[in-house]
Amino acid sequence: MINRVYASSYEGFVSQKIDIANHLHNEGWCIIEAWNSDPETLLQIASSFGNLQTHVRSNEQGIVGLGGDTLSGDWKENIDEYRGVASNDPFDMHTDASFLNGMFLVNGKMQTITSPKILFLQCVVPADSGGENVIVDHQKILLELLHTNPSLIKTLSAPGCAAFCRDDQIAYGVSVYRKLSNGNFGVRFRFDQAVYCPTWSFESMKSVHKNYHHNEKFRQYVPLRQKEILIVDNWRVLHGREKIFGMNRRFRRMWVSANPHEMLNAENRPRMHRAINHLAAYCDVPTMFTNLFVDIKFGIKLNLSNQLQMEDCIREAAILHPMYG
Ligand SMILES: [Fe+2]
């Protein structure tokens, strides 16, 4: 596989940062064959990309899996809403944390919290068989849709085309496609029990999932071996997992957060509200490491003419499908 970099040490990883950056820029994902499968190795590599983001099932460092879940045990009451936990069933294509969209008070400032920028999956023990990770680069899909079906893009760019809800989290009034502050475009998607759509967007959501995310032309199968870490641009690439056979598969996961921005209060007195309590588990953990990849622009990259066409689609979307009233 071409998108694979071998690193026998952290120094070896650092020395190949240009190759890694190129893979992420060109393909949206990359595999690091690391020097061991310790949690510290995952932590070192993930921290080199920016601030980490915790999860309700993670420990304080943001590591999910293999003895994490120190932040809260409440989620276990609704464990059936957490796909992939305690189940060997296939996990359908999605971007992580589509249901995150809010803000939280950090050091006296109200900061936005949204879906993570990057996802890391570390293989500690592969499945006896099955359990391959599946990757879909949505950049390729968006390019095709711009030429063949721009009306579908317009529907999926309209704020309110989908609401994503899992356990105590909800992202309401969001869209599948959005313009990012770095000039690229982001995708937010899943199509399962956690998704609600108005009637005008339901068929479009179903169509992009069935005809593109499940189209073999766009799917890449990535069986991870022990010590390998899959790095995924979560604003560009969807991931999923095939059915697992056997009980031995052990993985860890981490997130690197989106760059939060501050929300100013009208009376300059930001405070905690009960309405945002539920986001306490999804805050940033400031990295102690230097960001080696600060110049990578994550998300879907388009050339100038496609970018202009995409911006037109987003502008028209809100007019075609007004959210209120
Ligand atoms: Fe995931």
Boltz pocket constraint, residues with backbone or C-beta under 6 A from the ligand:
constraints:
  - pocket:
      binder: B
      contacts: [[A, 94], [A, 95], [A, 96], [A, 239]]
      max_distance: 6.0
